[in-house]
Amino acid sequence: MFECNHVVYVDDRSLNTKLHLTLECGRSGIVNGHEVSDDHCAAAVDGWLRANPGRVLTEFLVTTSRVHHGWFDGVVDVLARHRPRIRHLGLGALTFPDFDRGSHIPDERWRDGSSWSLNLRFDQLLDAVPESETLVVQCSAVERTGPLPEMRNLRRLVLRDTALDPALVADLGAGSFPRLESLDLWLGAFRYQWDGSAQDLVPLLTSTGFANLRHLVVVCDLDEGLIEVLADSPLIARLESLSLRFGVLGAAEATLLHDRWQAFSHLRRLDVTGNCIPGETARALRDNAPGIIDMGYQRIWADEEAYFSPPLVGFFDAWAAVRA
């Protein structure tokens, strides 16, 4: 049994090895304290890998549980040195997105805190774990310093950012993910932060590097042009499901989706829950394909402009879905 004050959970006594640490450094031996210690956490990871050479990690998570600020550089450097075999890897916030509370530390231990900076170098992470099958990243600043390496074994990628750089989206499109089946992109405030547009998705949607992609999730604040680039993309024809949940699609976009339904009619499921589609337009769209389109609820206000506000998403809820 491995013990240190960053560990939340560990099971290294069987072939299905699971290891979960936090960036926080516990006080007086209590895990999930209020002090972030990136280097100390990285040292803990390094110690475990040195003590367990050659062991396959079925699940490896490094998260923040209360104070969402810090950098994963040290952890990524350790992974790059050891290049361990990790099947399912998760890095980032326990609950995301919710970066409006600064460095607030809640009284309830089960709640998370948040801050303005939780950084990760995405290309270097991929290079360090080339055999991973699942990767879940939930940070406020997902950066890259170079092109993305080929990921031959990756089957599911969840990439959530408060505002994903369009250059990284283009890098994904230029990358090679031959076995990837499911891609979740939470682009966040795409236009606000980076002055991007739906055209920035074209390199991804026209990529030849996603031959086996069947499930795509795009969560962002784009409305104008989004339906057009999706309908015109060759990638859509290979999908089984498409989720545009928690966006800002309104009546015009829903009407366009109805008019260009031929491009989406092969889908088994199209989820537009949590957008801003008015009732009559929503009914017309749903009636177009009642067994396929999931309208869920729509955010409608009579006197307010619709705004982009994705709900909280539990890290472990997402992780359970990955494992299911």
Phi and psi restraints in degrees (value plus and minus 20) as a CYANA .aco file:
   2 PHE   PHI    -115.6   -75.6
   2 PHE   PSI     111.6   151.6
   3 GLU   PHI    -150.7  -110.7
   3 GLU   PSI     113.6   153.6
   4 CYS   PHI    -185.7  -145.7
   4 CYS   PSI     148.3   188.3
   5 ASN   PHI    -103.1   -63.1
   5 ASN   PSI      -6.6    33.4
   6 HIS   PHI    -122.7   -82.7
   6 HIS   PSI     -30.8     9.2
   7 VAL   PHI    -100.5   -60.5
   7 VAL   PSI     109.9   149.9
   8 VAL   PHI    -117.7   -77.7
   8 VAL   PSI     -61.9   -21.9
   9 TYR   PHI    -173.7  -133.7
   9 TYR   PSI     120.8   160.8
  10 VAL   PHI    -168.7  -128.7
  10 VAL   PSI     118.0   158.0
  11 ASP   PHI    -161.2  -121.2
  11 ASP   PSI      73.3   113.3
  12 ASP   PHI    -135.0   -95.0
  12 ASP   PSI       5.1    45.1
  13 ARG   PHI    -120.1   -80.1
  13 ARG   PSI     -16.6    23.4
  14 SER   PHI    -157.3  -117.3
  14 SER   PSI     156.6   196.6
  15 LEU   PHI     -87.3   -47.3
  15 LEU   PSI     -49.8    -9.8
  16 ASN   PHI    -106.7   -66.7
  16 ASN   PSI      53.2    93.2
  17 THR   PHI     -95.2   -55.2
  17 THR   PSI     110.2   150.2
  18 LYS   PHI    -146.8  -106.8
  18 LYS   PSI     112.9   152.9
  19 LEU   PHI    -160.4  -120.4
  19 LEU   PSI     106.0   146.0
  20 HIS   PHI    -152.9  -112.9
  20 HIS   PSI     100.3   140.3
  21 LEU   PHI    -144.4  -104.4
  21 LEU   PSI     142.7   182.7
  22 THR   PHI    -138.0   -98.0
  22 THR   PSI     136.6   176.6
  23 LEU   PHI     -88.9   -48.9
  23 LEU   PSI     -44.7    -4.7
  24 GLU   PHI     -87.6   -47.6
  24 GLU   PSI     124.1   164.1
  25 CYS   PHI    -124.6   -84.6
  25 CYS   PSI      96.2   136.2
  26 GLY   PHI     -85.8   -45.8
  26 GLY   PSI     125.1   165.1
  27 ARG   PHI    -115.1   -75.1
  27 ARG   PSI     117.1   157.1
  28 SER   PHI      34.8    74.8
  28 SER   PSI      15.4    55.4
  29 GLY   PHI      60.6   100.6
  29 GLY   PSI     -16.4    23.6
  30 ILE   PHI    -112.9   -72.9
  30 ILE   PSI     101.3   141.3
  31 VAL   PHI     -89.9   -49.9
  31 VAL   PSI     131.6   171.6
  32 ASN   PHI      51.6    91.6
  32 ASN   PSI      22.7    62.7
  33 GLY   PHI     -93.8   -53.8
  33 GLY   PSI    -186.6  -146.6
  34 HIS   PHI    -121.0   -81.0
  34 HIS   PSI     -19.1    20.9
  35 GLU   PHI    -125.7   -85.7
  35 GLU   PSI     100.6   140.6
  36 VAL   PHI    -102.0   -62.0
  36 VAL   PSI     111.7   151.7
  37 SER   PHI    -156.3  -116.3
  37 SER   PSI      67.6   107.6
  38 ASP   PHI     -80.1   -40.1
  38 ASP   PSI     -69.1   -29.1
  39 ASP   PHI     -85.8   -45.8
  39 ASP   PSI     -58.4   -18.4
  40 HIS   PHI     -87.1   -47.1
  40 HIS   PSI     -58.0   -18.0
  41 CYS   PHI     -85.0   -45.0
  41 CYS   PSI     -63.0   -23.0
  42 ALA   PHI     -81.0   -41.0
  42 ALA   PSI     -59.0   -19.0
  43 ALA   PHI     -84.5   -44.5
  43 ALA   PSI     -56.3   -16.3
  44 ALA   PHI     -85.4   -45.4
  44 ALA   PSI     -61.7   -21.7
  45 VAL   PHI     -82.2   -42.2
  45 VAL   PSI     -64.8   -24.8
  46 ASP   PHI     -80.5   -40.5
  46 ASP   PSI     -61.9   -21.9
  47 GLY   PHI     -82.7   -42.7
  47 GLY   PSI     -62.3   -22.3
  48 TRP   PHI     -85.8   -45.8
  48 TRP   PSI     -63.7   -23.7
  49 LEU   PHI     -85.0   -45.0
  49 LEU   PSI     -56.5   -16.5
  50 ARG   PHI     -87.5   -47.5
  50 ARG   PSI     -55.6   -15.6
  51 ALA   PHI     -98.5   -58.5
  51 ALA   PSI     -34.7     5.3
  52 ASN   PHI    -151.4  -111.4
  52 ASN   PSI      39.0    79.0
  53 PRO   PHI     -84.8   -44.8
  53 PRO   PSI     115.9   155.9
  54 GLY   PHI      61.6   101.6
  54 GLY   PSI     -27.3    12.7
  55 ARG   PHI     -95.2   -55.2
  55 ARG   PSI     116.1   156.1
  56 VAL   PHI    -105.1   -65.1
  56 VAL   PSI     107.5   147.5
  57 LEU   PHI    -109.3   -69.3
  57 LEU   PSI      92.8   132.8
  58 THR   PHI     -87.9   -47.9
  58 THR   PSI     -63.6   -23.6
  59 GLU   PHI    -156.8  -116.8
  59 GLU   PSI     108.9   148.9
  60 PHE   PHI    -155.1  -115.1
  60 PHE   PSI      98.9   138.9
  61 LEU   PHI    -145.0  -105.0
  61 LEU   PSI     114.3   154.3
  62 VAL   PHI    -146.6  -106.6
  62 VAL   PSI      95.0   135.0
  63 THR   PHI    -148.1  -108.1
  63 THR   PSI     157.8   197.8
  64 THR   PHI    -135.3   -95.3
  64 THR   PSI     118.8   158.8
  65 SER   PHI    -129.0   -89.0
  65 SER   PSI     -42.7    -2.7
  66 ARG   PHI    -156.9  -116.9
  66 ARG   PSI     -60.7   -20.7
  67 VAL   PHI    -136.8   -96.8
  67 VAL   PSI      89.7   129.7
  68 HIS   PHI    -110.9   -70.9
  68 HIS   PSI      53.5    93.5
  69 HIS   PHI    -170.0  -130.0
  69 HIS   PSI     129.6   169.6
  70 GLY   PHI     123.9   163.9
  70 GLY   PSI     159.1   199.1
  71 TRP   PHI    -152.1  -112.1
  71 TRP   PSI     125.5   165.5
  72 PHE   PHI    -118.8   -78.8
  72 PHE   PSI      -9.7    30.3
  73 ASP   PHI     -74.7   -34.7
  73 ASP   PSI     -66.6   -26.6
  74 GLY   PHI     -82.6   -42.6
  74 GLY   PSI     -62.7   -22.7
  75 VAL   PHI     -84.4   -44.4
  75 VAL   PSI     -63.7   -23.7
  76 VAL   PHI     -82.5   -42.5
  76 VAL   PSI     -60.1   -20.1
  77 ASP   PHI     -81.5   -41.5
  77 ASP   PSI     -60.7   -20.7
  78 VAL   PHI     -83.9   -43.9
  78 VAL   PSI     -64.6   -24.6
  79 LEU   PHI     -82.0   -42.0
  79 LEU   PSI     -58.0   -18.0
  80 ALA   PHI     -85.3   -45.3
  80 ALA   PSI     -55.5   -15.5
  81 ARG   PHI     -90.7   -50.7
  81 ARG   PSI     -61.4   -21.4
  82 HIS   PHI    -110.9   -70.9
  82 HIS   PSI     -48.8    -8.8
  83 ARG   PHI      26.0    66.0
  83 ARG   PSI      38.3    78.3
  84 PRO   PHI     -92.7   -52.7
  84 PRO   PSI     139.9   179.9
  85 ARG   PHI    -105.4   -65.4
  85 ARG   PSI      95.4   135.4
  86 ILE   PHI    -146.5  -106.5
  86 ILE   PSI      99.9   139.9
  87 ARG   PHI     -97.7   -57.7
  87 ARG   PSI     -71.1   -31.1
  88 HIS   PHI    -143.9  -103.9
  88 HIS   PSI      98.4   138.4
  89 LEU   PHI    -143.4  -103.4
  89 LEU   PSI     112.1   152.1
  90 GLY   PHI    -152.2  -112.2
  90 GLY   PSI     110.9   150.9
  91 LEU   PHI    -153.6  -113.6
  91 LEU   PSI     111.5   151.5
  92 GLY   PHI     114.5   154.5
  92 GLY   PSI    -179.5  -139.5
  93 ALA   PHI     -94.3   -54.3
  93 ALA   PSI     125.7   165.7
  94 LEU   PHI     -86.4   -46.4
  94 LEU   PSI     -57.8   -17.8
  95 THR   PHI    -149.2  -109.2
  95 THR   PSI     112.0   152.0
  96 PHE   PHI    -173.3  -133.3
  96 PHE   PSI     127.0   167.0
  97 PRO   PHI    -113.3   -73.3
  97 PRO   PSI     119.6   159.6
  98 ASP   PHI    -184.0  -144.0
  98 ASP   PSI      61.0   101.0
  99 PHE   PHI    -130.3   -90.3
  99 PHE   PSI      12.3    52.3
 100 ASP   PHI    -121.5   -81.5
 100 ASP   PSI     -19.5    20.5
 101 ARG   PHI    -126.7   -86.7
 101 ARG   PSI      -5.6    34.4
 102 GLY   PHI      37.7    77.7
 102 GLY   PSI    -153.7  -113.7
 103 SER   PHI    -121.5   -81.5
 103 SER   PSI       8.9    48.9
 104 HIS   PHI     -76.4   -36.4
 104 HIS   PSI     114.0   154.0
 105 ILE   PHI    -132.6   -92.6
 105 ILE   PSI      88.2   128.2
 106 PRO   PHI     -90.8   -50.8
 106 PRO   PSI     133.4   173.4
 107 ASP   PHI     -90.2   -50.2
 107 ASP   PSI     -56.8   -16.8
 108 GLU   PHI     -96.4   -56.4
 108 GLU   PSI     105.3   145.3
 109 ARG   PHI     -85.9   -45.9
 109 ARG   PSI     -44.7    -4.7
 110 TRP   PHI     -99.7   -59.7
 110 TRP   PSI     -32.2     7.8
 111 ARG   PHI    -110.1   -70.1
 111 ARG   PSI     139.4   179.4
 112 ASP   PHI    -122.9   -82.9
 112 ASP   PSI     140.6   180.6
 113 GLY   PHI    -120.6   -80.6
 113 GLY   PSI    -193.4  -153.4
 114 SER   PHI    -178.2  -138.2
 114 SER   PSI     145.8   185.8
 115 SER   PHI    -174.8  -134.8
 115 SER   PSI    -188.0  -148.0
 116 TRP   PHI    -117.9   -77.9
 116 TRP   PSI     -25.4    14.6
 117 SER   PHI    -166.7  -126.7
 117 SER   PSI      93.2   133.2
 118 LEU   PHI    -158.4  -118.4
 118 LEU   PSI      78.1   118.1
 119 ASN   PHI    -122.0   -82.0
 119 ASN   PSI     127.6   167.6
 120 LEU   PHI    -169.0  -129.0
 120 LEU   PSI     114.2   154.2
 121 ARG   PHI    -110.6   -70.6
 121 ARG   PSI      83.0   123.0
 122 PHE   PHI     -89.5   -49.5
 122 PHE   PSI     -65.0   -25.0
 123 ASP   PHI     -83.7   -43.7
 123 ASP   PSI     -58.8   -18.8
 124 GLN   PHI     -92.1   -52.1
 124 GLN   PSI     -51.1   -11.1
 125 LEU   PHI     -84.1   -44.1
 125 LEU   PSI     -68.2   -28.2
 126 LEU   PHI     -79.1   -39.1
 126 LEU   PSI     -61.1   -21.1
 127 ASP   PHI     -84.3   -44.3
 127 ASP   PSI     -48.1    -8.1
 128 ALA   PHI    -102.4   -62.4
 128 ALA   PSI     -41.7    -1.7
 129 VAL   PHI    -150.7  -110.7
 129 VAL   PSI      42.5    82.5
 130 PRO   PHI     -86.8   -46.8
 130 PRO   PSI     -37.1     2.9
 131 GLU   PHI    -118.9   -78.9
 131 GLU   PSI     -17.6    22.4
 132 SER   PHI     -83.9   -43.9
 132 SER   PSI     125.0   165.0
 133 GLU   PHI    -120.1   -80.1
 133 GLU   PSI     -49.6    -9.6
 134 THR   PHI    -154.2  -114.2
 134 THR   PSI     116.3   156.3
 135 LEU   PHI    -158.8  -118.8
 135 LEU   PSI     102.0   142.0
 136 VAL   PHI    -138.0   -98.0
 136 VAL   PSI      99.5   139.5
 137 VAL   PHI    -142.5  -102.5
 137 VAL   PSI     105.8   145.8
 138 GLN   PHI    -154.2  -114.2
 138 GLN   PSI      74.0   114.0
 139 CYS   PHI    -156.4  -116.4
 139 CYS   PSI     149.8   189.8
 140 SER   PHI    -115.8   -75.8
 140 SER   PSI     -30.1     9.9
 141 ALA   PHI    -169.6  -129.6
 141 ALA   PSI      74.5   114.5
 142 VAL   PHI    -114.8   -74.8
 142 VAL   PSI      92.0   132.0
 143 GLU   PHI    -130.9   -90.9
 143 GLU   PSI     146.5   186.5
 144 ARG   PHI    -165.7  -125.7
 144 ARG   PSI     127.8   167.8
 145 THR   PHI    -135.6   -95.6
 145 THR   PSI     -22.4    17.6
 146 GLY   PHI    -191.3  -151.3
 146 GLY   PSI    -195.0  -155.0
 147 PRO   PHI     -85.6   -45.6
 147 PRO   PSI     137.6   177.6
 148 LEU   PHI    -105.8   -65.8
 148 LEU   PSI     117.6   157.6
 149 PRO   PHI     -93.9   -53.9
 149 PRO   PSI     140.2   180.2
 150 GLU   PHI     -87.4   -47.4
 150 GLU   PSI     116.0   156.0
 151 MET   PHI    -137.2   -97.2
 151 MET   PSI      72.1   112.1
 152 ARG   PHI     -92.3   -52.3
 152 ARG   PSI     -47.0    -7.0
 153 ASN   PHI    -126.0   -86.0
 153 ASN   PSI     -29.0    11.0
 154 LEU   PHI     -87.0   -47.0
 154 LEU   PSI     105.1   145.1
 155 ARG   PHI    -128.0   -88.0
 155 ARG   PSI     -48.8    -8.8
 156 ARG   PHI    -159.8  -119.8
 156 ARG   PSI     111.4   151.4
 157 LEU   PHI    -148.9  -108.9
 157 LEU   PSI     103.8   143.8
 158 VAL   PHI    -136.6   -96.6
 158 VAL   PSI      96.1   136.1
 159 LEU   PHI    -146.9  -106.9
 159 LEU   PSI      88.1   128.1
 160 ARG   PHI    -139.9   -99.9
 160 ARG   PSI     109.9   149.9
 161 ASP   PHI    -163.1  -123.1
 161 ASP   PSI     132.8   172.8
 162 THR   PHI     -88.8   -48.8
 162 THR   PSI     -46.6    -6.6
 163 ALA   PHI    -182.3  -142.3
 163 ALA   PSI      72.5   112.5
 164 LEU   PHI     -94.4   -54.4
 164 LEU   PSI     110.3   150.3
 165 ASP   PHI     -82.1   -42.1
 165 ASP   PSI     106.0   146.0
 166 PRO   PHI     -75.9   -35.9
 166 PRO   PSI     -47.5    -7.5
 167 ALA   PHI     -84.2   -44.2
 167 ALA   PSI     -54.2   -14.2
 168 LEU   PHI     -91.3   -51.3
 168 LEU   PSI     -56.5   -16.5
 169 VAL   PHI     -80.0   -40.0
 169 VAL   PSI     -63.2   -23.2
 170 ALA   PHI     -83.4   -43.4
 170 ALA   PSI     -58.7   -18.7
 171 ASP   PHI     -82.2   -42.2
 171 ASP   PSI     -59.1   -19.1
 172 LEU   PHI     -80.5   -40.5
 172 LEU   PSI     -62.3   -22.3
 173 GLY   PHI     -84.8   -44.8
 173 GLY   PSI     -51.8   -11.8
 174 ALA   PHI    -104.6   -64.6
 174 ALA   PSI     -28.7    11.3
 175 GLY   PHI    -101.7   -61.7
 175 GLY   PSI     159.4   199.4
 176 SER   PHI    -145.0  -105.0
 176 SER   PSI      95.0   135.0
 177 PHE   PHI    -152.2  -112.2
 177 PHE   PSI      49.3    89.3
 178 PRO   PHI     -83.7   -43.7
 178 PRO   PSI     -44.0    -4.0
 179 ARG   PHI    -129.1   -89.1
 179 ARG   PSI     -16.8    23.2
 180 LEU   PHI     -85.2   -45.2
 180 LEU   PSI     105.8   145.8
 181 GLU   PHI    -127.9   -87.9
 181 GLU   PSI     -47.9    -7.9
 182 SER   PHI    -157.6  -117.6
 182 SER   PSI     108.6   148.6
 183 LEU   PHI    -150.2  -110.2
 183 LEU   PSI      99.7   139.7
 184 ASP   PHI    -130.2   -90.2
 184 ASP   PSI      96.8   136.8
 185 LEU   PHI    -137.7   -97.7
 185 LEU   PSI      88.7   128.7
 186 TRP   PHI    -117.2   -77.2
 186 TRP   PSI      73.5   113.5
 187 LEU   PHI     -97.5   -57.5
 187 LEU   PSI     -37.2     2.8
 188 GLY   PHI      48.5    88.5
 188 GLY   PSI    -163.9  -123.9
 189 ALA   PHI     -97.9   -57.9
 189 ALA   PSI      50.0    90.0
 190 PHE   PHI     -79.6   -39.6
 190 PHE   PSI     -70.3   -30.3
 191 ARG   PHI     -94.9   -54.9
 191 ARG   PSI     -60.3   -20.3
 192 TYR   PHI     -83.2   -43.2
 192 TYR   PSI     -67.2   -27.2
 193 GLN   PHI    -100.0   -60.0
 193 GLN   PSI     -58.4   -18.4
 194 TRP   PHI    -138.5   -98.5
 194 TRP   PSI     -16.9    23.1
 195 ASP   PHI      36.4    76.4
 195 ASP   PSI      20.9    60.9
 196 GLY   PHI    -110.5   -70.5
 196 GLY   PSI     156.8   196.8
 197 SER   PHI    -166.7  -126.7
 197 SER   PSI     156.4   196.4
 198 ALA   PHI     -80.6   -40.6
 198 ALA   PSI     -46.5    -6.5
 199 GLN   PHI     -83.1   -43.1
 199 GLN   PSI     -43.3    -3.3
 200 ASP   PHI     -89.0   -49.0
 200 ASP   PSI     -34.2     5.8
 201 LEU   PHI    -106.3   -66.3
 201 LEU   PSI     -32.7     7.3
 202 VAL   PHI     -78.0   -38.0
 202 VAL   PSI     -64.9   -24.9
 203 PRO   PHI     -77.7   -37.7
 203 PRO   PSI     -53.5   -13.5
 204 LEU   PHI     -93.8   -53.8
 204 LEU   PSI     -65.0   -25.0
 205 LEU   PHI     -94.6   -54.6
 205 LEU   PSI     -36.0     4.0
 206 THR   PHI    -127.6   -87.6
 206 THR   PSI     -10.1    29.9
 207 SER   PHI     -89.0   -49.0
 207 SER   PSI     127.8   167.8
 208 THR   PHI    -119.1   -79.1
 208 THR   PSI     -15.4    24.6
 209 GLY   PHI    -109.7   -69.7
 209 GLY   PSI     -15.4    24.6
 210 PHE   PHI    -142.3  -102.3
 210 PHE   PSI      36.0    76.0
 211 ALA   PHI     -81.4   -41.4
 211 ALA   PSI     -49.8    -9.8
 212 ASN   PHI    -127.9   -87.9
 212 ASN   PSI      -9.6    30.4
 213 LEU   PHI     -87.1   -47.1
 213 LEU   PSI     108.8   148.8
 214 ARG   PHI    -144.9  -104.9
 214 ARG   PSI     -38.8     1.2
 215 HIS   PHI    -153.5  -113.5
 215 HIS   PSI     102.6   142.6
 216 LEU   PHI    -147.3  -107.3
 216 LEU   PSI     110.9   150.9
 217 VAL   PHI    -139.1   -99.1
 217 VAL   PSI     106.6   146.6
 218 VAL   PHI    -148.2  -108.2
 218 VAL   PSI      93.2   133.2
 219 VAL   PHI    -135.7   -95.7
 219 VAL   PSI      97.8   137.8
 220 CYS   PHI    -181.9  -141.9
 220 CYS   PSI     157.5   197.5
 221 ASP   PHI    -120.7   -80.7
 221 ASP   PSI       4.0    44.0
 222 LEU   PHI    -108.5   -68.5
 222 LEU   PSI     116.3   156.3
 223 ASP   PHI    -144.4  -104.4
 223 ASP   PSI     -82.8   -42.8
 224 GLU   PHI     -82.8   -42.8
 224 GLU   PSI     103.1   143.1
 225 GLY   PHI      69.7   109.7
 225 GLY   PSI     -34.3     5.7
 226 LEU   PHI     -84.7   -44.7
 226 LEU   PSI     -67.2   -27.2
 227 ILE   PHI     -84.1   -44.1
 227 ILE   PSI     -58.8   -18.8
 228 GLU   PHI     -83.0   -43.0
 228 GLU   PSI     -67.2   -27.2
 229 VAL   PHI     -88.5   -48.5
 229 VAL   PSI     -50.8   -10.8
 230 LEU   PHI     -88.7   -48.7
 230 LEU   PSI     -66.9   -26.9
 231 ALA   PHI     -84.2   -44.2
 231 ALA   PSI     -52.9   -12.9
 232 ASP   PHI    -106.4   -66.4
 232 ASP   PSI     -25.3    14.7
 233 SER   PHI    -107.2   -67.2
 233 SER   PSI     119.8   159.8
 234 PRO   PHI     -87.8   -47.8
 234 PRO   PSI     -42.0    -2.0
 235 LEU   PHI     -84.6   -44.6
 235 LEU   PSI     -56.6   -16.6
 236 ILE   PHI     -78.6   -38.6
 236 ILE   PSI     -56.4   -16.4
 237 ALA   PHI     -83.3   -43.3
 237 ALA   PSI     -40.4    -0.4
 238 ARG   PHI    -114.6   -74.6
 238 ARG   PSI     -28.3    11.7
 239 LEU   PHI    -100.8   -60.8
 239 LEU   PSI     131.8   171.8
 240 GLU   PHI    -120.9   -80.9
 240 GLU   PSI     -51.7   -11.7
 241 SER   PHI    -160.7  -120.7
 241 SER   PSI     126.6   166.6
 242 LEU   PHI    -155.8  -115.8
 242 LEU   PSI     108.9   148.9
 243 SER   PHI    -139.1   -99.1
 243 SER   PSI     104.7   144.7
 244 LEU   PHI    -138.3   -98.3
 244 LEU   PSI      20.3    60.3
 245 ARG   PHI     -87.6   -47.6
 245 ARG   PSI     131.3   171.3
 246 PHE   PHI      37.2    77.2
 246 PHE   PSI      22.0    62.0
 247 GLY   PHI    -127.6   -87.6
 247 GLY   PSI    -173.0  -133.0
 248 VAL   PHI    -146.9  -106.9
 248 VAL   PSI       7.3    47.3
 249 LEU   PHI     -84.6   -44.6
 249 LEU   PSI     112.0   152.0
 250 GLY   PHI    -137.4   -97.4
 250 GLY   PSI    -177.3  -137.3
 251 ALA   PHI     -82.4   -42.4
 251 ALA   PSI     -63.1   -23.1
 252 ALA   PHI     -82.9   -42.9
 252 ALA   PSI     -64.1   -24.1
 253 GLU   PHI     -88.5   -48.5
 253 GLU   PSI     -57.8   -17.8
 254 ALA   PHI     -86.2   -46.2
 254 ALA   PSI     -58.7   -18.7
 255 THR   PHI     -84.1   -44.1
 255 THR   PSI     -61.6   -21.6
 256 LEU   PHI     -85.3   -45.3
 256 LEU   PSI     -58.4   -18.4
 257 LEU   PHI     -82.5   -42.5
 257 LEU   PSI     -59.8   -19.8
 258 HIS   PHI     -83.5   -43.5
 258 HIS   PSI     -65.1   -25.1
 259 ASP   PHI     -88.6   -48.6
 259 ASP   PSI     -49.6    -9.6
 260 ARG   PHI    -126.6   -86.6
 260 ARG   PSI       8.5    48.5
 261 TRP   PHI     -79.4   -39.4
 261 TRP   PSI     -47.6    -7.6
 262 GLN   PHI     -75.0   -35.0
 262 GLN   PSI     -53.8   -13.8
 263 ALA   PHI     -92.6   -52.6
 263 ALA   PSI     -39.1     0.9
 264 PHE   PHI    -134.2   -94.2
 264 PHE   PSI     -23.6    16.4
 265 SER   PHI     -85.6   -45.6
 265 SER   PSI     -39.2     0.8
 266 HIS   PHI     -99.4   -59.4
 266 HIS   PSI     -33.6     6.4
 267 LEU   PHI     -84.6   -44.6
 267 LEU   PSI     124.7   164.7
 268 ARG   PHI    -103.3   -63.3
 268 ARG   PSI     -44.8    -4.8
 269 ARG   PHI    -174.8  -134.8
 269 ARG   PSI     113.6   153.6
 270 LEU   PHI    -148.0  -108.0
 270 LEU   PSI      96.5   136.5
 271 ASP   PHI    -128.8   -88.8
 271 ASP   PSI      98.0   138.0
 272 VAL   PHI    -140.8  -100.8
 272 VAL   PSI       7.6    47.6
 273 THR   PHI     -76.0   -36.0
 273 THR   PSI     122.3   162.3
 274 GLY   PHI      57.7    97.7
 274 GLY   PSI      -1.2    38.8
 275 ASN   PHI    -113.8   -73.8
 275 ASN   PSI    -174.6  -134.6
 276 CYS   PHI    -149.5  -109.5
 276 CYS   PSI      23.6    63.6
 277 ILE   PHI    -108.6   -68.6
 277 ILE   PSI     102.3   142.3
 278 PRO   PHI     -81.9   -41.9
 278 PRO   PSI     138.2   178.2
 279 GLY   PHI     -73.8   -33.8
 279 GLY   PSI     -72.2   -32.2
 280 GLU   PHI     -84.2   -44.2
 280 GLU   PSI     -62.7   -22.7
 281 THR   PHI     -86.0   -46.0
 281 THR   PSI     -59.1   -19.1
 282 ALA   PHI     -82.6   -42.6
 282 ALA   PSI     -62.5   -22.5
 283 ARG   PHI     -84.7   -44.7
 283 ARG   PSI     -61.4   -21.4
 284 ALA   PHI     -83.2   -43.2
 284 ALA   PSI     -59.7   -19.7
 285 LEU   PHI     -89.0   -49.0
 285 LEU   PSI     -64.8   -24.8
 286 ARG   PHI     -83.9   -43.9
 286 ARG   PSI     -60.5   -20.5
 287 ASP   PHI     -86.0   -46.0
 287 ASP   PSI     -39.4     0.6
 288 ASN   PHI     -86.2   -46.2
 288 ASN   PSI     -52.6   -12.6
 289 ALA   PHI    -176.0  -136.0
 289 ALA   PSI      53.3    93.3
 290 PRO   PHI     -81.4   -41.4
 290 PRO   PSI     -47.1    -7.1
 291 GLY   PHI    -105.4   -65.4
 291 GLY   PSI     -26.0    14.0
 292 ILE   PHI    -135.0   -95.0
 292 ILE   PSI     -65.0   -25.0
 293 ILE   PHI    -104.5   -64.5
 293 ILE   PSI     106.1   146.1
 294 ASP   PHI    -124.9   -84.9
 294 ASP   PSI      88.0   128.0
 295 MET   PHI    -102.3   -62.3
 295 MET   PSI     -48.5    -8.5
 296 GLY   PHI      34.5    74.5
 296 GLY   PSI    -158.9  -118.9
 297 TYR   PHI    -124.1   -84.1
 297 TYR   PSI     134.8   174.8
 298 GLN   PHI    -140.4  -100.4
 298 GLN   PSI     119.7   159.7
 299 ARG   PHI    -106.3   -66.3
 299 ARG   PSI      87.5   127.5
 300 ILE   PHI    -146.5  -106.5
 300 ILE   PSI     108.8   148.8
 301 TRP   PHI    -148.4  -108.4
 301 TRP   PSI     116.5   156.5
 302 ALA   PHI     -92.6   -52.6
 302 ALA   PSI     -56.2   -16.2
 303 ASP   PHI    -136.3   -96.3
 303 ASP   PSI     -10.8    29.2
 304 GLU   PHI    -145.3  -105.3
 304 GLU   PSI     125.3   165.3
 305 GLU   PHI     -93.5   -53.5
 305 GLU   PSI     115.8   155.8
 306 ALA   PHI     -83.1   -43.1
 306 ALA   PSI     122.3   162.3
 307 TYR   PHI    -151.8  -111.8
 307 TYR   PSI     138.1   178.1
 308 PHE   PHI    -104.0   -64.0
 308 PHE   PSI      96.2   136.2
 309 SER   PHI    -170.2  -130.2
 309 SER   PSI      60.4   100.4
 310 PRO   PHI     -81.1   -41.1
 310 PRO   PSI     127.2   167.2
 311 PRO   PHI     -95.1   -55.1
 311 PRO   PSI     146.1   186.1
 312 LEU   PHI     -82.2   -42.2
 312 LEU   PSI     120.2   160.2
 313 VAL   PHI    -145.6  -105.6
 313 VAL   PSI      98.8   138.8
 314 GLY   PHI     -90.6   -50.6
 314 GLY   PSI     110.7   150.7
 315 PHE   PHI     -79.0   -39.0
 315 PHE   PSI     -63.8   -23.8
 316 PHE   PHI     -95.1   -55.1
 316 PHE   PSI     -47.1    -7.1
 317 ASP   PHI     -82.2   -42.2
 317 ASP   PSI     -65.6   -25.6
 318 ALA   PHI     -83.6   -43.6
 318 ALA   PSI     -60.9   -20.9
 319 TRP   PHI     -86.9   -46.9
 319 TRP   PSI     -58.0   -18.0
 320 ALA   PHI     -83.3   -43.3
 320 ALA   PSI     -57.9   -17.9
 321 ALA   PHI     -85.8   -45.8
 321 ALA   PSI     -56.4   -16.4
 322 VAL   PHI     -84.6   -44.6
 322 VAL   PSI     -60.9   -20.9
 323 ARG   PHI     -96.9   -56.9
 323 ARG   PSI     -40.2    -0.2
